[in-house]
Amino acid sequence: MHMLDGYDAFTTVGRTSGHKINSVMVRSAKPGFPDVVDDRYRELMNTYRKWLYITKLRRSGHLLELHPKLDVHPGDQAFDCVACPCPEFNFSWNEVTEDEWVYFRAYYSYDGNFRAYRKNKKVDAGDVCFSDGLAYFPPMQEYEEWVKSQPEPKKSQEKPTCDNHKAGKDNSVKFAGRDVTGIGAFTCTSHSCVAPRGMVNFFKGRLEGEGPERVWVHFNEHSGSTSEQGPGMRLDTWCNVACDWGFVKATEMHRTLPARFCEAKKSHAEQLREHETLTSSFPRRKIQEWESESIEPKNENDDGNWTTPLMDPVLKGGYYETLREERETETEAVRLTGRRSGAVRWIADGIELEHSLQNLKDEQKALGSKPTARQAELLNSKRLALRDRIDVFMQKRVLHMLEIDEPDQPRPLEFVGEDSEWAEPVELGLPSSYKADTLAKAGVSKLAEIERRLRRGVCTDALESVKRLLGGKAAVIKFKNQHLSGQVATTRAESTIQKHTVKILKARQRYLNSRDALLNLEPTEKDLDQYRELRNQDLQTLKTYFEEYAQTTGHGRTSMSWIWRSAAAPNKEDWQIDTLKTEWFRSRERFKRWNEQLVLLKREMIMSIRSFRQYQDLWEWKASNGQPSPGMRSYALKRSAFFGKLARQMLGVSLECLKDDVVHLEWANAWLKDNVSDGVFIEIST
Ligand SMILES: [Zn+2]
């Protein structure tokens, strides 16, 4: 029994295959003489499966009395998330006042994983599925019949509207040699526990380079061994892995939730400071005007252009407009000439990748040399996601750039590597990395034209951002000089100015990057005049220009930065302040999100405690109802005590956060008042 327990832990928590464990056992049976050890692999697998079956039955309360309310799924072999809302289990709707309803929504994410396929191999006659319909998958037969009854989706020319939704694309490819091509799963969004009966097999579709969703990173290590298993055994294995994953998550809640609370509290305070800083940098009447404005999307001109105060304006001739126009032209060209589609999107992806690479670099720099473990993990997962995006991009490259050689005017980009080292520089190989005649010889000059237009769009947008941010910066400086006195107010205003400077420099970077590419792409005279070198001394506000202008006599030579020359002088009185409106609304929303996050964490802590308490009560109830055998009774009592211990542990570590009045959740306070006294549960004697 101990051996099988250990075997189970190695295959779940340890993420090891049965084969590897078997090799270890062969070694320890007779070190140095593997040949004299009998091959018992099949027996091991067989025994383990039976052991697992019996263990699952026991944990599901098999043969024990069913609780009239709590045993909703008799024989349930899944383990639901303890921190997510489950009505009449870890909370009751009648405890929640209407204004707190919003915090009781359950959020789920859905994603497909195409590494968890099954090879189309002969199925053993003895391949039964013990968990069929009882744990994470719907009943096999019913599900297969349902899938067959669904009509084939029509092949359409239309691309999915969402470019980045991986599971939505290319779902009609049948992959040879695999009878199950992957798994789809619902997981709770904040803790990534798999939802009971929330997994399905896919029989079609295959995708490349999925992003490293955390739950799949873990599950992928099981993909190798499960791909060889029979359909029944495979489902049992996946259910066991999902169940164990959920169990581990539950037993880690006492660490993860308080840690998240502390981090969120820090961000909450920072964001509040930032928002107050911004607020104090403007005249009161402006703030009042903004405070009364709704953030709901508006369709003011009734032209289908929805806007909110949270959005940057979509610019004429800017990147997004150009992208939309180019894609429309492309669709038309594809229809008329049968040209390959997707080139515009591919080039746009390349440009956006360049920005992401730069952002990651900036983020790493901002973290400094000693990031916390969580920060490092976050950065690393972003790095991996970016790596995947680059891989997909490079795969598509051949389709568009055809047989072209290596770039002859390369534009290598720095890429953050593991443990703050640098990885190999990335060369995306866009048309701008080639000389014009090389592109012409390879027959892809058309792509250079597309890139040229998109680059102009990026330059236009970035330049406009620079101007807008400079305007905002000037507004803050003006307000500070005219109205603010005292250390605190001045420091706050200076911090706003500082933040703006960082943003201005980022916009400048984007501008220079695309301008650099544009210069490689045979720019026109107009390009050279419109998109000039943007030096640091060009980043001066219009106000500085006007002041200098007023001081110079003759006005023969001015130092006005070229960026303002093309712009009409702003005549609206509040022009400069309005440039900061988006910033103000965004900072307010960010603060609200952290506030909400803290409330949700309080809710999750109480729910975890209450889930554990429910299991404690349920197993105690099972021990004393329906006359169980002495062995089963003692098992039920032990299980009850186990959950009781988890509940007390969770309460112990959560109390400080729950009592923190940084945010208020009445539901949590009321429950604490009724159930906890002096830090321990009030035991109701029966
Ligand atoms: Zn959850």
Residues whose N, C-alpha, C, O or C-beta is under 5 A from the ligand:
A	BS01	ZN	C81 A83 C84 C188 H191
